[in-house]
Amino acid sequence: MKIVDMHLYLYDERFNTPIITPKIKLEKRKALFVALVTDNNVYYYGECNAFETDWYTNETIDEAQIQVKEWFESIQDIAFYTFDDIISSLNHLSKYPATRSMIVMACYQMFFKLTDFSVAYGATVSGLAEENILQLSQTRPQRVKIKWSDSILDDIKTVEKLSFKPDIVVDANESITEAEITKLTTIGNNRLLYIEEPFKSLEMLKQFYIYELPPVAIDEKADTVNNILEAIDAYAIAVVVLKPFRLGGIDKVLDIIKALSDKNVKIVIGGMYEYGLSRYFTAMLAQLCDYPSDITPEGYYFEKDIVDRAGILKGGSIYFEPPKVKSTRLTRIY
């Protein structure tokens, strides 16, 4: 099989409700897509989870466009017989994990059959306005993740008062300061499933071992297998959030899951406000996890998508079918 052509597209959709984190407010989600065309004229699509700016990682959409074009030029018309052959062509993209992840997503479909499956529903809310509470009450996720804010204690109480009883997670995005430590210790260790990235530096955890803190998860710091293993050993990390676009793609995540299998830590797969294509593969990996991952149903973030039936909510779980990209909804840029 040869990859004989490549197309690049953009898709830009407004969020149903703006995303507000300790780092940024997002009104819409621009995403880059690649289509790799094989010599039998089949199109395989990949979604890039980088953003327009470097607010989350250094790699942006513009950088990903440059890197994927250079990769395609280097492999065009070369015959690939296995998935490992393709993977070998990506060695130079280790510094561009979002680009690599997008390519791997497309190439994975060339060699592996996609199936139907269901996974647990793990919702993420940015603030608890009335529409957020109504959405949670209607969809009843198994896990609710709340972003850290000045109102975090009240937000936790609000979720605890819902008519159903989901597990609660707090995502601090490395934003908790020493002045806010009292809030963290007030939460205690038994109200949360875990707290993601409480501090900019994990060294701060050593100051609070005397307190009964919730289990701590790494997310932003889970960027290489070595950093993950070092954090587990040095700071007794209980949960690791694996984001495919930050680690380099599906194959990298599968390798890390194997490496963590005997470490007695829990694994979660992290999404990044994804459209239906990427969400399918995030959910596919989430089948291997211990806790509900960042998997949301169709329509949760966006009214429109590039995949129909991109995660159908069924009784607290989300049912996925192999994604079929509607290319006419995309804007071609290359």
C-alpha positions as CSV (number, residue, x, y, z in Angstrom):
1,M,0.0,0.0,0.0
2,K,1.1,3.5,-0.8
3,I,0.0,6.9,0.4
4,V,-0.3,8.9,-2.8
5,D,-2.0,12.1,-1.7
6,M,-2.8,14.2,1.3
7,H,-5.5,16.8,2.0
8,L,-5.7,19.1,5.0
9,Y,-8.9,20.6,6.4
10,L,-10.1,22.9,9.1
11,Y,-13.3,22.8,11.1
12,D,-14.4,25.6,13.4
13,E,-17.5,25.1,15.6
14,R,-18.7,27.1,18.6
15,F,-19.1,25.4,21.9
16,N,-22.6,25.0,23.2
17,T,-21.3,26.7,26.4
18,P,-18.0,28.5,26.6
19,I,-15.1,26.5,28.1
20,I,-13.7,28.3,31.1
21,T,-10.5,26.9,32.7
22,P,-8.0,28.5,35.1
23,K,-5.8,29.1,32.0
24,I,-8.2,30.3,29.2
25,K,-11.8,30.9,28.0
26,L,-12.7,29.2,24.8
27,E,-15.7,30.2,22.7
28,K,-15.1,27.9,19.8
29,R,-12.8,25.0,18.7
30,K,-10.8,25.2,15.6
31,A,-9.3,21.8,14.6
32,L,-7.0,20.5,11.9
33,F,-7.8,17.3,10.0
34,V,-5.7,15.3,7.6
35,A,-6.9,12.9,4.9
36,L,-4.4,10.4,3.6
37,V,-5.3,8.9,0.3
38,T,-4.0,5.4,-0.6
39,D,-3.2,4.0,-4.0
40,N,-6.6,2.2,-4.0
41,N,-8.3,5.6,-3.6
42,V,-9.4,5.2,0.0
43,Y,-9.4,8.2,2.3
44,Y,-8.3,7.8,5.9
45,Y,-8.9,10.8,8.3
46,G,-7.0,11.9,11.4
47,E,-7.9,14.8,13.8
48,C,-5.3,17.0,15.4
49,N,-6.0,18.1,19.0
50,A,-3.6,21.1,18.9
51,F,-5.0,24.6,19.4
52,E,-4.6,27.8,17.5
53,T,-2.3,29.2,20.2
54,D,0.2,27.7,22.5
55,W,-1.9,28.2,25.7
56,Y,-1.8,24.4,26.4
57,T,1.2,23.0,24.6
58,N,3.9,24.6,22.4
59,E,2.6,22.8,19.3
60,T,-0.1,24.8,17.4
61,I,-2.3,24.1,14.4
62,D,0.1,26.1,12.2
63,E,3.1,24.1,13.4
64,A,1.2,20.8,12.8
65,Q,0.4,21.8,9.2
66,I,4.1,22.4,8.5
67,Q,5.2,19.1,10.1
68,V,2.5,16.9,8.4
69,K,3.4,18.4,5.0
70,E,7.1,17.6,5.5
71,W,6.3,14.0,6.6
72,F,4.0,13.4,3.6
73,E,6.7,14.7,1.2
74,S,9.2,12.2,2.8
75,I,6.9,9.1,2.4
76,Q,4.8,9.8,-0.7
77,D,4.7,6.8,-2.9
78,I,6.7,4.6,-0.5
79,A,5.1,1.2,-0.1
80,F,4.0,0.3,3.5
81,Y,3.1,-3.3,4.3
82,T,2.5,-3.1,8.1
83,F,1.4,-0.6,10.7
84,D,5.0,-0.8,12.2
85,D,6.3,0.3,8.8
86,I,4.3,3.5,9.1
87,I,5.3,4.0,12.7
88,S,9.0,3.9,11.7
89,S,8.4,6.8,9.4
90,L,7.3,9.0,12.3
91,N,10.5,8.8,14.4
92,H,11.5,12.4,13.7
93,L,8.1,13.7,15.0
94,S,8.8,13.0,18.7
95,K,8.9,16.8,19.3
96,Y,5.5,17.2,17.6
97,P,3.2,14.7,19.4
98,A,-0.1,16.3,18.2
99,T,1.0,16.0,14.6
100,R,2.2,12.4,15.1
101,S,-1.1,11.5,16.9
102,M,-3.1,12.9,13.9
103,I,-1.1,10.8,11.4
104,V,-1.3,7.7,13.6
105,M,-5.0,8.0,13.9
106,A,-5.4,8.0,10.1
107,C,-2.9,5.2,9.6
108,Y,-4.3,3.0,12.3
109,Q,-7.5,2.6,10.3
110,M,-5.5,1.3,7.3
111,F,-4.4,-1.8,9.2
112,F,-7.0,-2.4,12.0
113,K,-10.7,-3.0,11.8
114,L,-12.8,-0.6,13.8
115,T,-15.6,-2.0,15.9
116,D,-18.7,-0.9,17.9
117,F,-18.3,-0.6,21.7
118,S,-19.6,1.2,24.8
119,V,-17.7,3.0,27.5
120,A,-18.5,4.8,30.7
121,Y,-19.6,8.5,30.4
122,G,-17.3,10.9,32.1
123,A,-18.5,14.5,31.9
124,T,-16.4,17.7,32.3
125,V,-18.1,20.9,33.4
126,S,-16.6,24.4,33.3
127,G,-18.7,26.2,35.9
128,L,-22.1,25.1,37.2
129,A,-24.6,27.4,35.7
130,E,-28.2,26.3,35.5
131,E,-27.7,24.9,32.0
132,N,-24.7,22.8,33.2
133,I,-26.7,21.4,36.1
134,L,-29.7,20.6,33.8
135,Q,-27.4,18.9,31.3
136,L,-25.9,16.7,34.1
137,S,-29.3,15.8,35.5
138,Q,-30.5,14.8,32.0
139,T,-27.5,12.8,31.0
140,R,-26.4,11.3,34.4
141,P,-22.7,10.7,33.8
142,Q,-20.9,8.1,35.9
143,R,-18.2,10.7,36.7
144,V,-18.3,14.5,36.8
145,K,-15.1,16.6,36.5
146,I,-15.2,20.1,37.8
147,K,-12.6,22.8,37.0
148,W,-10.9,24.5,40.0
149,S,-12.2,28.0,40.7
150,D,-12.9,30.4,43.5
151,S,-16.3,28.6,44.0
152,I,-14.8,25.0,44.0
153,L,-16.2,24.1,47.5
154,D,-19.7,25.2,46.5
155,D,-19.4,23.5,43.2
156,I,-18.5,20.2,44.8
157,K,-21.5,20.5,47.1
158,T,-23.8,21.2,44.2
159,V,-22.7,18.0,42.4
160,E,-23.1,16.1,45.6
161,K,-26.7,17.3,45.8
162,L,-27.6,16.0,42.4
163,S,-30.4,13.4,42.2
164,F,-27.8,10.7,41.2
165,K,-24.4,10.1,42.7
166,P,-21.5,10.3,40.2
167,D,-17.9,10.1,41.2
168,I,-16.4,13.6,41.4
169,V,-13.1,14.7,40.1
170,V,-11.5,18.2,40.3
171,D,-9.1,19.5,37.6
172,A,-6.9,22.3,38.9
173,N,-4.7,22.6,35.8
174,E,-1.7,23.3,38.0
175,S,-3.4,26.5,39.4
176,I,-3.7,26.0,43.2
177,T,-1.5,28.5,45.1
178,E,-0.3,28.3,48.6
179,A,-3.0,30.8,49.6
180,E,-5.6,28.3,48.4
181,I,-4.3,25.3,50.3
182,T,-7.0,25.6,52.9
183,K,-9.6,24.9,50.3
184,L,-7.8,21.8,49.2
185,T,-7.4,20.4,52.7
186,T,-11.1,21.3,53.4
187,I,-12.2,19.0,50.6
188,G,-10.6,16.0,52.4
189,N,-9.6,12.7,50.9
190,N,-12.9,10.9,50.6
191,R,-15.1,13.2,48.5
192,L,-13.2,13.1,45.3
193,L,-12.2,10.2,43.1
194,Y,-9.0,12.2,42.5
195,I,-7.7,15.7,41.9
196,E,-5.8,16.5,38.7
197,E,-2.6,18.5,38.7
198,P,-3.2,20.6,41.9
199,F,0.2,22.4,41.7
200,K,2.6,23.7,39.1
201,S,5.4,21.7,40.8
202,L,4.9,18.2,42.3
203,E,7.4,19.2,45.0
204,M,4.6,21.1,46.7
205,L,3.0,17.7,47.5
206,K,5.7,17.0,50.0
207,Q,4.5,19.9,52.1
208,F,1.1,18.4,52.5
209,Y,1.6,14.7,53.3
210,I,0.4,15.4,56.8
211,Y,-3.0,16.3,55.4
212,E,-5.5,13.8,54.1
213,L,-5.6,15.0,50.5
214,P,-7.6,13.4,47.7
215,P,-5.6,11.0,45.5
216,V,-3.5,13.1,43.1
217,A,-3.5,12.6,39.3
218,I,-0.9,13.9,36.8
219,D,-2.2,15.2,33.5
220,E,0.0,18.0,32.0
221,K,3.1,16.3,33.5
222,A,2.2,13.0,31.9
223,D,4.0,13.9,28.7
224,T,6.6,11.1,28.4
225,V,6.8,7.6,29.8
226,N,9.9,8.5,31.8
227,N,8.3,11.5,33.4
228,I,5.3,9.5,34.3
229,L,7.3,6.7,35.9
230,E,9.5,9.2,37.8
231,A,6.4,11.0,39.2
232,I,4.8,7.8,40.3
233,D,8.0,6.7,42.2
234,A,8.9,10.1,43.7
235,Y,5.4,11.5,44.6
236,A,3.2,8.4,45.1
237,I,0.9,9.5,42.2
238,A,-2.3,7.5,42.3
239,V,-3.8,8.3,38.9
240,V,-2.3,9.0,35.4
241,V,-4.3,10.8,32.7
242,L,-3.0,9.8,29.3
243,K,-3.8,12.2,26.5
244,P,-3.0,10.6,23.1
245,F,-2.3,14.0,21.3
246,R,0.3,14.9,24.0
247,L,2.0,11.5,24.0
248,G,2.2,11.0,20.3
249,G,-0.8,8.9,19.4
250,I,-2.6,5.6,19.9
251,D,0.5,3.4,19.8
252,K,2.3,5.4,22.4
253,V,-0.6,5.3,24.8
254,L,-0.9,1.5,24.4
255,D,2.8,1.2,25.2
256,I,2.5,3.3,28.3
257,I,-0.5,1.4,29.5
258,K,1.6,-1.8,29.3
259,A,4.5,-0.1,31.2
260,L,2.1,1.0,34.0
261,S,0.4,-2.4,34.3
262,D,2.4,-3.4,37.4
263,K,2.6,0.0,39.1
264,N,-0.7,-0.1,41.0
265,V,-1.8,3.2,39.5
266,K,-5.2,4.0,37.9
267,I,-5.3,5.1,34.3
268,V,-7.7,7.6,32.6
269,I,-7.7,8.6,29.0
270,G,-8.0,12.3,28.5
271,G,-9.8,14.1,25.7
272,M,-9.3,17.7,24.6
273,Y,-12.7,19.1,23.4
274,E,-12.6,16.7,20.5
275,Y,-14.9,16.3,17.5
276,G,-16.4,12.9,16.7
277,L,-13.4,11.4,14.9
278,S,-10.9,11.9,17.7
279,R,-13.5,11.1,20.3
280,Y,-14.0,7.6,18.9
281,F,-10.3,6.8,19.4
282,T,-10.2,8.4,22.8
283,A,-13.1,6.2,23.8
284,M,-11.5,3.1,22.2
285,L,-8.5,3.5,24.4
286,A,-10.7,4.2,27.4
287,Q,-11.9,0.6,27.3
288,L,-8.6,-0.3,28.9
289,C,-8.9,2.2,31.8
290,D,-9.7,1.9,35.5
291,Y,-11.9,5.0,35.8
292,P,-14.4,6.7,33.5
293,S,-12.4,8.8,31.1
294,D,-13.0,12.1,29.4
295,I,-15.7,10.7,27.0
296,T,-18.8,12.8,26.2
297,P,-21.8,12.0,24.1
298,E,-22.8,13.5,20.8
299,G,-23.9,17.1,21.2
300,Y,-22.3,17.7,24.5
301,Y,-19.8,20.3,23.4
302,F,-21.0,21.1,19.9
303,E,-24.3,21.4,18.1
304,K,-22.7,20.3,14.9
305,D,-19.9,17.8,14.2
306,I,-18.0,16.2,11.3
307,V,-19.2,12.7,12.3
308,D,-22.9,11.7,12.8
309,R,-23.8,9.5,15.7
310,A,-20.5,10.3,17.4
311,G,-21.2,8.7,20.7
312,I,-24.8,7.8,21.6
313,L,-25.8,8.0,25.3
314,K,-27.4,4.9,26.5
315,G,-28.1,4.6,30.3
316,G,-24.9,6.1,31.6
317,S,-22.7,4.6,29.0
318,I,-21.8,5.9,25.5
319,Y,-22.1,3.7,22.4
320,F,-19.7,4.3,19.6
321,E,-19.7,3.2,16.0
322,P,-16.7,3.4,13.6
323,P,-16.6,7.1,12.6
324,K,-17.5,8.2,9.0
325,V,-16.2,11.7,8.4
326,K,-18.5,14.0,6.5
327,S,-15.8,15.7,4.4
328,T,-18.2,18.2,2.9
329,R,-18.5,19.8,6.3
330,L,-14.7,20.5,6.4
331,T,-12.9,23.4,4.8
332,R,-10.0,22.3,2.7
333,I,-6.8,24.3,3.0
334,Y,-4.3,22.0,1.2
